[in-house]
Amino acid sequence: MSRRIVLIEDDPDIAALVEEMLTEVGHEVEVVHHLEAGAVDTHAQLVITDLLAVRSFETETAREWIARVRAAFPRAAVIVSTAHAPAAAVGARRSAPMPCW
């Protein structure tokens, strides 16, 4: 089953690799390098995001970024991907209900 996936990633090499892998297994993938202010997409089913806005890796900043992503993609499940484990843990502790995927 094909899913509509939005990948928010600022590294072009990582974005190209993830997009290729997801496309090969049949998903529709949209790559964006930043999140436009006020943007809302109700069609995406999954969002994979790096912690782009989090340059200091502070917990509160990470929470704000995740909240911003959830507001922009209200019907999508969200996967947070980062090389900074403490920042990624913020997404795992998020208690907001997530749609089934």
Secondary structure, DSSP 8 states (H G I E B T S, - for coil): ---EEEEE-S-HHHHHHHHHHHHHTT-EEEEESS--TT---SS-SEEEE--TT-SS--HHHHHHHHHHHHHHSTTSEEEE--S-HHHHHHHHH--S-----
